[in-house]
Amino acid sequence: MCRNIHTLHNFEPAATDDEVHAAALQFVRKISGSTKPSNANAEAFNRAVEEIAHISRHLLEDLVSTAPPKNREIEADKAKARSAKRFAAA
């Protein structure tokens, strides 16, 4: 499940709220072992996602980097190349 969590720090433009929320959702899914909580656990699950997204946004705002910001398209191309190489070798 966590393979879907991508690095969000040091990109231009900065990570969107949707990206931060998606990462928080994947994290909570992994921790809870559930992709969709039962009705009894839905409130706790959703609260955890919102709280983790909130604190993640603060973390991203506070992190400092001396490296130049990464380009999303270039990083996506690199990931595709790694994936193609990995699955071609199998």
N, C-alpha and C positions, 0 to 999 in steps of 0.2 A: 504493500500500500504506500509506503513512504517514498517510493521511487518518484512519485508525483510531486514531492516537495522540492522546489527549485531554489537555488540561491537567489535572494532578493536584494542583497546589499550591493551597493556601488554600481548601479545601473543608471544609465541616462536614457530616457526619463526614469525617475524613481518608481519603485514598485507602487502599483495602484492598490486601493483598498480591496478590490476584488481579488488580487493576487495574494495579499496578506490573509484575507479571509479563507481562500482556498487552501493555503498552506496550513492554517490553523485547523481547518476541517480535517485535512489529511492526518495531522498530528493527533487530534482527538480520536479519529477512527482507529489509528494504530494503537494508541494507548488503551482504548476501551475494547478493542477487538471486535468492533461492530461498525458496519458501514451505515446502518440505519438503526437507531435505538428503538427499543420498545416504547410504548406510550408511557410506561411507568418511569422510564429513564430519559425521555425526550427533553424535559426541562433542564436537567443537570447537564446533559450532552450539549444542548444549545448554549447554555450559560458558559460552559467550558470553552466552546468555540469562540464566543464573543470575547471572553476575558483573555484568551491566548492571542487572539487577533489584536486586541487593544494593546497588550504589553509588547507584542511583536512590533507594532507600529512605533511605539516609544523606542524600542531597541534600534530599529532601523534609523530613526531620526537622530539618535545619540551616537551611533557608530561613526568613527572617523577613519578615513583611508587616505594614504598618500598616493595610492595607485590611481591612474586615470580611470574614469568611469568606463564600464564595459558597454559594448554595443549589443543589444538584444539579438539582432539578426546574425551577427558574426558568431555569437555564442550558440545560437540555435543551429547554425551550419556546422559548428564544431561537434555539437552533440549528435547530429545526424550522421556525421562522418564516423564518430566513435561507434555508434550503434550499427552502422553498416559493416564496419570492420569486425565488430564483435559477433554479429550474426552470420557474416560470411564465413567466418572461421569455424563455425559450429557444424 
